Amino acid sequence: RFSSGYAGVPPRHRIFGALQRLNAKQGDERVHWFMEGFPGAEIVSDIAPQEGEAVFWRQRLHHDESLLEYLRSKSITKVALSGLKTGQGVLAAAELLADG
């Protein structure tokens, strides 16, 4: 998910940088793909987390240590991964978990 105006998105990103530039011209009301507060940015109810389950959003290719820290603090050994681009985001999370 992205915040208003696609803040923090690298302008040279192939997909999301283009959305950021278009959003700068047309605003949130017209350009809001995966933007917080707009339809399509929330997890669908069929796979929504149960009460107490954590969700980690990321906007960079590599995760920071917060995911591993959370899992270790709760002694969690099994996770479910999902994402938009399996070959990048989900793969990066899987590698982090495997190496962590």
Secondary structure, DSSP 8 states (H G I E B T S, - for coil): -B-GGGTT--TT-TTHHHHHHHHHHH-TTT--TTBTTSTTSS--GGG---TT-------SSS--THHHHHHHHTT--------S-IIIIIHHHHHHHHH-
